[in-house]
Amino acid sequence: MPRSFTEREKENIKRSLREALKLIYREYDKNNFLYDSDSADFTILMNKLSEEQAKKLRNLII
């Protein structure tokens, strides 16, 4: 049976999640190669994706 968290533990978890999301956003914002579909990084990403994944990403960009 899963254990229950105390209110303090819940707040610590929420705070940790907020900090993690901020770090992820900052990294994405610094390395925003998805904005530039002509960049080498974007091409490398597209080459690693399956055909279906690449098609979905192209549809999001267009």
N, C-alpha and C positions, 0 to 999 in steps of 0.2 A: 504494500500500500504506500503511495507517495506521501512524503512527509509534508506538513504545513510549514510555511515560512512565517517568521515573526514579522511584525510591521517594520522593524528596523532592517531586517534582511531584505524585505521587499523594496524598501527605499534604496538600499545599497545596490541592489540589482538594477533598479531603474536608473540610478545615477551612472552606473557602469555602462549600461546600454546607451544612454545619452552620449557619454564620452566616446564610446566606440563608434557610434554613428557620426559624430562630429569628425573624428579622425578619418573615417572612410570618405566622408564628403570632401574633406580638405585634400586628400590624396587624389580623388577623382577630379577635383577642381584644378589642381596643379597639373595633372596629366590628362588633360581633356582631349586626347587624340581622337575621340569619337566625334568631336565637332568638325574635324577636318578629314573628310573622306579621301583626300589626296595624299595624306601623310603616309610615310613608310610604316609606322606603327599600326595604322588602320589596315593597311594591306596585309601585314603579318597576321593581324587578328582574323581578318576575313579568310585567309588561307588556312587557318587552324579550325575554322568552324565547319560543321557538316553543311551540305547543300541546303538542307531545310533551315538550319539556324541562320545561315547567311541570307537566305531569302527573307526570313522574318526581320532581320536587322535592316536589310535594304528597304523593306516596306516601312519601317519606322523612320528612316532617314528621309525618304522621299516625301 
